[in-house]
Amino acid sequence: MAVNTRKCVGCSDCVVACQTENSVPIGFCRDWIVEVNNGTYPQITTEIRSERCNHCDNAPCVRCCPTGASHIIAGGIVLVKKTECIGCGACIASCPYDARYPHPSGYVDKCTFCEHRIKNGMLPACVEVCPTKCLYFGDLDDPNSDASVVLKKNRYKTLIPEAGTVPQLYFIY
């Protein structure tokens, strides 16, 4: 997934769409909006980011899960099998992106890129509802996917690359 921080206005439509689509309990979220101010007065810039699980290639949450509930499926999406999760929180502690939360039902939850929608040929709910069209999703191995195309044309970064997680959430700036 790619997020164009130059187009995001921080409206939180993505957050509400995710909560609705995935029945996220009140008070919790799988994605959120971050506003970062850079520079010093009077040269200050603001970056608005829609953040979520980074679906890392080298996911510490998967490595530390004692039951194997956290896993990576074909295509690189990191998921949690709630029936196998014991809610120990090891994955929460290991995630440098604070992308997981303890679900009130006793398991750990996080963004799934709406995997249930993707396998039916749909986009993640957050991408579909974004009024500024700043979210792009697609297989990076497909040079014609929306995410591949937009990343080829723009400068981008990942968050905390020094953590060695190889995140698959890109921020265009």
Secondary structure, 3 states (H helix, E strand, C coil): CEEECCCCCCCCHHHHHHHHHCCCCCCCCCEEEEEEEEEECCEEEEEEEEEECCCCCCCHHHHHCCCCCEEECCCCCEEECCCCCCCCCHHHHHCCCCCEEECCCCCEEECCCCHHHHCCCCCCHHHHHCCCCCEECCCCCCCCCHHHHHHHHCCEECCCHHHCCCCCCEEEC
